[in-house]
Structure formats: C-alpha cells, structure tokens
Amino acid sequence: MNGMWKKGFVVVAFFAFAFVAVSRSGTIAHQVAGLQPNPAAIVGESAGETVFDVDPAKLDPERRALYDRVAAAAEKLRTEPIDAKEDPVWKAIPALNGREVDVDATFEAAVKNGGKEPIPFVFREIPAKVTLDDLGPLPIYKGNPRKPMVSLMINVAWKEENLPGMLKTLRDENVKATFFFLGSWLKTHPEEAKRIAAEGHELANHAYWHKTPLSQLSDEAVRKEILDTQKLLKETLGVEGTLFAPPSGDFDADTVKVAHDLGLRTILWSLDTIDWKEPGADTIVRKVAARLEPGSLILMHPTESASGALRGMIQEAKRQGYALGTVSETISPSPALAVETPTGF
C-alpha cells in the first residue's frame, strides 16, 4: 500500500469525516455565508436533507475551477476493490472494498470551507463482488494483505489473574482486542468476563472444553461444545458471538463446517506469541515487531509474559503504521481509511 496512506493516519472501520467550519473570508466563502447552498446544485430533498447533485456547467468560474480540481483528484485517489479468495496456504482471504471520492459531496465541503487548502475529501466504499460469505466454510488466518490493520486475539482459559493488567494496558493504549472464551472458564468466571465486556472488547467462542482435540470428536460433540459456549455468551454477557477459535488451533474440515452451519467463522492466527512457554516480554515484542504484516491476527493468552509484552507490542504496531482493531474489524471488507486529508491536490 502506498506509504502516503499507511503512516501517520488515524484509521477507522467505518466512514466518519469531520468537515472544517465555514470561513467568512474570500469570494467563495461570502457566497456561502450562513451555510446557504448553491441553488444550481440542489436537485431535491430526501428525508429532510438537501440532496446535492452539482451541474458544473452552472457554476461560476471560481467554483468551476474548484470542482474541476476535485474531479481530477478523484481519478487519482480511486482504489479498486479486491475480491475474497481461497488461498492454498492461508485458506479464506477476506475481501477489501475499494474507495472513491464523492465528488459532489467533496465539492460541497470545499465550498463550505471557503475554498481553502487542503480539500476536505469525502470518500465512499466500492463493494467487492466476492466476499467471505461466498467462499463457504473455510478457516481464516489473516485479514486482507492490503489492509493496514492488525488484531490481538486473546484466548482465555486460565491465568485470569493477569487479565486486569492487560485490560489496563488496552485501555491506556485505546485498543480493542478480541477475547475468545473457553465455555468452562466463562461458566466459573462470569465476573471477570463481564469486566472485559464492560471495556468494550469483542467477545467470541473458544469451544467449551480444552480436552479432546475437536478434530477427534464427532460433529455432534463439536456442535454441543460450540453451542454450550454460545449459550453462555448470550446468557452471561448478552452477546451473539460470530467468531470461533478452536482450542489449540486443532480442527478439521468438519469442525469448520459445523461452526459455519452455526453462523460462526473459524478463526486461527498468522502470528503466535507462544506466550504459554512464558518467554521474556522483550522476546515477544521483538518477535512481533519482526513479523507484523497487514492483516496479522496475533495470538496470545492472559499469561504473565503476554501481559508484560502487550504495551510494547501495541506501540510497535502503531510505530509501523498499523491500526489495531478487533478480529471482526480486521477481516471485514471495509478499508481502513484515513481521516486526515490527502495532500498534493
């Protein structure tokens, strides 16, 4: 991805663009004093809001020059969508929607801004034609390699004493992680789980037991483990989980199909901290720093090592220009878009 988009930007999983307040100086600003729209641009109203559809031929020379600049920039800033695909190694690779400049909305915002630099571009998504839903029951190991976002996936089955420290670090760094709860742990530690939920993290399914590998169980037994944990997520936390991480990463095609039939995506990882061996925190941070890439799903547990390494991992990801989102955000087709206005237009 072009470095202009990757570093120094605040990244979001949805489109929210803040427009600069109206300037009262300059010819264009005087024409829109009081936020009065250009009559030549109004074509109708929808749900009580003015609908703008600019006719460039009706604009005065100064506004026409501004409109033409926006239209020219739009051609350069457009990115095409990328379809989801099945990879022979990484299985399901999520789609990535493209984006394009909404020329008329950008022109309107630029006029309200007094025609000043930089142009406050407004973007909209271009949907991919093939999504994860079209690929069927396949596991997911990573997000789209063109999306500069990574996720922390924390599998919780024991060592809950380290959770408060991890939650504080996540809160301090303003990062949301995805916690996969083992059902038997959730049953006996509802208050700890509620504290995680209260922090706004994503909550997901890690089956019920961490005993017999799921690939060695019957489909009915796998289904029961997943459903028992889904029930606890709903009854204890009010959550309808959509993600499933098999214990120890053990699964087969039948496991994935059972989860798929229950409406859950099977999530694995592309970067393992191996924190259960309790390496030094610095060792984990160095490993993550060296192996981070767009779409990384980083596996950890509430171990002392992971708790000690968490802040360094997050800061290293930010230093490398990545946004940190939940697993659902990282594998979603919505592009990680910059709020900051592109320069050079």
FIDO-807008 format. One record per residue: x, y, z of N, C-alpha, C in turn; residue in one letter. Coordinates in steps of 0.2 Angstrom, whole numbers, plus 5000, padded with zeros to 4 digits. Layout:
// residues N
XYZXYZXYZA;...
END
This chain:
// residues 345
500449945000500050005000500450065000M;500250114996500650174996500750205003N;501450225004501650245011501250315013G;500950355008500650415009499950395014M;499750335013499150315016499250275023W;499850245023499950205028500150235035K;500650285035500850305041500550375043K;500550385049500350445052499550465052G;499150415050498450425049498050395055F;497550425057497050395061496650355057V;496550285059496150235055495550215058V;495050205054494350195057494050135053V;493650085056493250035052492650055049A;492450125050491850155047492050225044F;491550255040491650315037491350375041F;491850415044491550475048492050525046A;491850575043492350635040492050695043F;492550735047492450795050492650855045A;492150895044492250945040492451015043F;492851055040493151115043492551165043V;492551205049492051255049492051305043A;491551345042491451385037491951455038V;492251465033492651535033492251585031S;492351645034491951705032492351755027R;492951725025493451775021493451745014S;493551785009493651755002493051754998G;493051764992492551764987492051704988T;492351644988491851584989491551584996I;491951605001491651605007491051655008A;491051715005490551755005489951735002H;490051694996489451664993489051614997Q;489351585002489051535006488951555013V;489051615014488951645021488251625024A;488251595030487651565033487551495031G;487951465027487951395025487351395020L;487251445016486751435011487051395005Q;486651345003486951304997486851344990P;487251324986487251354979486551324975N;486151374974485451344971485551304965P;486151314961486251274955486451204956A;486551184963486751124965486251084967A;485651114969485151074973484651044968I;484550984968484050944964483450914968V;483450914974482950884978483050884985G;482650844989482750834996482550764997E;482850735002482750665004482850665012S;482250635015482250635022482450695026A;482250755023482350815026483050845025G;483450815021484050845020484150855012E;484550915011484650935004485050885001T;484850874995485250824990485650864985V;486250854985486750894980486950854975F;486850884969487050854963487250904958D;487950924958488150984955488150974948V;487951034944488051034937488551084936D;489151064934489751104933489651164928P;489251154923489051204918488751264921A;488451254927488051314930488451354935K;489051324936489551354942489851424939L;489951464943490351524941491151504940D;491551544937492251524935492651494941P;492551534947492951514953492751444955E;492151434956491851374958491951314954R;491951334947492051284942492851254942R;493251304944493951284944494051244950A;493751254956493751214962493451144960L;492951144957492551074956493051034951Y;493351064946493751034942494351004945D;494651034950495251014954495050954958R;494450954961494150894965494050834960V;493750844954493650794950494350764947A;494850804946495450774944495850734949A;495750764956496050724961495650654962A;495050654961494650594962494850544958A;495150554952495350504947495950474950E;496450514953497050484956496950444963K;496450464966496350434973495950374973L;495650354968495150294967495550234968R;495350184972495650124973495150074971T;495350014968494849964966494749914971E;494149884972494049834977494449774975P;494549734980494949664980494449614982I;494349564978493849504980494149464985D;493749434989493949374993494149324989A;494649274992494849224988495049164992K;495149104990495349044993496149044992E;496549044997497249034996497448964998D;497948934994498148864996498448855003P;498748915005499048905012498648945017V;498449005016498049045021497349035020W;497048995016496348975016495949045014K;495449065018495049115016495449185017A;495549225012495749285012495249335011I;495049385016494549425016494549475010P;493949495008493949545003494149615006A;494249665001494449735003494049774998L;493549815001493249864997493649914994N;493549944988493849994986493650064989G;493850114986493550184988493650234983R;493150284983493250334978492950394981E;493250454978493050514981492250534979V;491850554983491250584982491350654979D;491350664973491550724970491050784972V;490450774972489950824973489950844981D;490050784985490050804992490650834994A;491250814991491850854992491850924990T;491550934984491551004982491151044987F;490551014989490151054994490551075000E;490951025003491351035009491851085007A;492151085002492651135000492351205000A;491751204997491451274997491351305004V;491051255008490951275015491551295018K;492151265016492751285019493151345016N;492751375012492951445009493451435004G;493551375001493951354995494751354998G;494851345004495451345007495751275006K;496451275007496851215007496851185014E;496851115015496851065009496051055008P;495951025002495251005001495050945005I;494450955009494150905013493850845010P;494250805007493950745003493450705007F;492950685004492450645006492450575002V;492550525005492550455002491950415003F;491850364998491350314999491650244997R;491450194999491650124998491450104991E;491850064988491650024982491649954984I;491049924984491049854987491349804982P;491749754986491949694982491449654979A;491549614974491049574971491049504975K;491649484977491649414981491849434988V;491449404993491649415000491749345003T;491849355010491949285013491349245013L;490749275013490149235013490149195007D;490449215001490449174995490949114995D;491349115000491849064999491649005003L;491149005007490948945011491348935017G;491348875020491648855026492448845026P;492748905026493548905026493748935033L;494348915035494648955041494949015039P;495049065043495349125042495949135046I;496549155043497149165047497349235047Y;497049275043497349345042496849385039K;496949455039496549495035496849505028G;496549555024496749565018497449595018N;497949575014498649595014498649665012P;498149705010498249775008497849815013R;497649785018497349825024497849835029K;498049895031498549915036498249905043P;497949855045497649845052497849775054M;497949765061498149705064497649695070V;497649635073497249625078497549585084S;497349595090497549555096497049505097L;497149445097496649395099496949355105M;496549365110496749335117496249275119I;496549215119496149155121496249145128N;495649145131495549145139495349085141V;495749045145495548985148495848975155A;496349015156496649015163497049075164W;497349075170497849135171497449205171K;496849205174496449265174496749315178E;497249295183497549345187497949405183E;498049385177498449435173497949485169N;497349465169496849505165496849575167L;496749595173496749665175497349705172P;497949685172498449725169498449725162G;498149675158498149685151497549725149M;497049725153496449775152496649845153L;497049855158497349925159497749955153K;498249905151498649925145498249935139T;497749895138497249905132496949975132L;496649985138496350055140496750115139R;497350105142497850165141498050175134D;498150125130498350125123497750135118E;497150135121496550145117496450095111N;496550035113496449975109495949925111V;495549905106495049855107495349785105K;495349735109495549665107494949625106A;495049565104494549505103494749455108T;494349445113494449395118493949335116F;494349275116493949205114493949175121F;493349165123493249125130493049055129F;493449015133493348945134492648945138L;492148905136491548905139491648885147G;492048825148492048805155492348865159S;492848905157493148955160492549015161W;492249025156491649085157491149065162L;491048995162490548975167490748985174K;491348985176491648995183491949055184T;491949105179492249165180491849225176H;491149225178490749275174490949345176P;491149355182491349425184491949455180E;492449415179493049435175492849445168E;492349405165492149415158491749475158A;491349495163490949555162491349615162K;491949615166492349665166492749675159R;492849625156493149635149492649665145I;491949635145491449665141491349735142A;491349755149491249825150491749875147A;492349845145492849885142492749895135E;492249865132492049865125492449825120G;492749765123493149725118492649675115H;492949645109492549595106492549535110E;491949495110491949435114491749375109L;492149325110492049265105492049195108A;491949145104491849075106492549035105N;492749005111493348965111493148885112H;492548865110492348805112492248795120A;492048735122491848735130492448705134Y;492748645131493248615135493948625131W;494448615135495148615132495448545133H;495048495131495248425132495448395126K;494948355124495048315117495048365111T;495548355107495548395101494948395097P;494648445095494048445091494048405085L;494648395082494648355076494548285077S;494548265084494448195085493748185088Q;493348235088492648225091492148215085L;491648195086491048185081490848255080S;490448265074490148335073489648355078D;489348305081488848325086489148345092E;489748315094490048335100490348405099A;490648425093490948485092490348535092V;489748525089489248565089489048585096R;489048535101488748545108489248595111K;489948585110490448625113490348695111E;490248705105490148775102489448805105I;488948765104488348795107488248805114L;488648765118488648775125488948845127D;489448855123489848925124489448975122T;489148975116488649025113488149045118Q;487848995121487349005126487549045132K;488149025134488449065140488649135138L;488849145132489049215130488349255129L;487849225127487249265127486949275134K;486949225138486549225145487049265150E;487649265149488149295154488249365152T;488349375145488649435143488149475138L;487649445136487149475131487449475124G;487949435122488249435116488049375111V;487949395105487849345100488549335096E;488949285098489549285095489549265088G;490049285084490049275077490749245075T;491249235080491849205079492049145083L;492349105080492549045084493249025083F;493649015089494348995088494448925092A;494648875088494648805091495248805096P;495148775102495648765106496348735103P;496848755105497548735102497548745095S;497148775092497148785084497048715081G;496748665084496548605082495848605078D;495848585072495248575068495348535062F;494748515059494748485053494248515049D;494148495042493648525038492948515041A;492748465045492148455048492048505053D;492548515057492548565063492248635060T;492648655054492448725051491748725049V;491548665046490848665043490348675049K;490448635054489948635060489948715062V;490548745063490448815065490148855060A;490248845054489948885048489248875048H;489048815049488248805049487948835055D;488348855060488048885066488148965066L;488348985060488449055059489049085061G;489649045063490249065065490849065060L;491249105060491849105056492349075061R;492749025058493348995061493949035061T;494249055066494749105066495449065069I;495949075065496549045068497049115069L;497649105067498149165068498749155063W;499049215062499549215057500249235061S;500149255068500749275072500649245079L;501049205081500949165088501449195092D;501249225098501749245103502049185107T;501749125107501949075110502149095118I;501649135120501749165127501649105132D;501349055131501248995136501848965138W;502348975134503048955136503349005141K;503049065142503249115146503949135145E;504049165138504749195136504749265139P;505349295139505349365141504949405137G;504649465140504249505137504549535131A;505249555132505649585126505649535120D;505749475122505749425116505149425112T;504549425116503949435112503849495108I;504049555111504049615107504449615101V;505049585101505549585096505249535090R;504949485092504649435088504049465084K;503649505087503049535084503249585080V;503749625082504049685078504249665071A;504649605071504949575065504449545060A;503849525063503449485059502749515057R;502649575060502049605058501949625051L;501349615049501149625042500449645041E;500249685036499549695036499049635037P;498549645041498049585042498249535047G;498849545051499049505056498549495061S;498449425063498049405069498549385074L;498649415079499149405084498849365090I;499049295091498849255096499149265103L;498849275108499149275115498649245120M;498849245126498449215131498549265137H;498149265143498249305148498849275153P;499449275150500049245153500449305156T;500849295160501249355163501749375157E;501949335153502349365148501949405143S;501349385141500949425136500749495140A;500649485146500449555150501049605150S;501649575151502149615151502349645144G;502249605139502449625132501849665128A;501249665131500749695127500849765125L;501049815130501149885128501649895123R;502249855123502749855118502449835111G;502049785111501849755105501349805102M;500949835106500449885103500849945100I;501349975104501750035102502150015096Q;502349955095502749935089502249935083E;501649905084501249905079501049975076A;500950025081500750095079501350125076K;501950115078502550145076502650125068R;502450055067502550035060501950055055Q;501450095058500950125054500350085054G;500250035058499649995058499050025063Y;498450015061497950025066497849955069A;497549965075497449905079496649895080L;496349845077495649835078495449765080G;494849755081494649685083494649645077T;494649575078494649525073494149545068V;493549555070492949565065493149635061S;493449685064493649745060494149725055E;494649685057495249675053495049625047T;494549585048494349535042493749565038I;493549625040492949655037493249685030S;492749685025492949715019493049795019P;492849825024492949895025493649915025S;493849965021494549985021494750025027P;495350025029495550065035495750135031A;495250175032495350245029495650295033L;495950345030496250395034495750455035A;495750485041495350545041495750605039V;496350605040496750655038496750665030E;496650735028496550745021497250735017T;497150695011497750685007498050755005P;498650755004499050825002499250814995T;499350864992499650874985499050874980G;498450894982497950904977497650974977F;
END
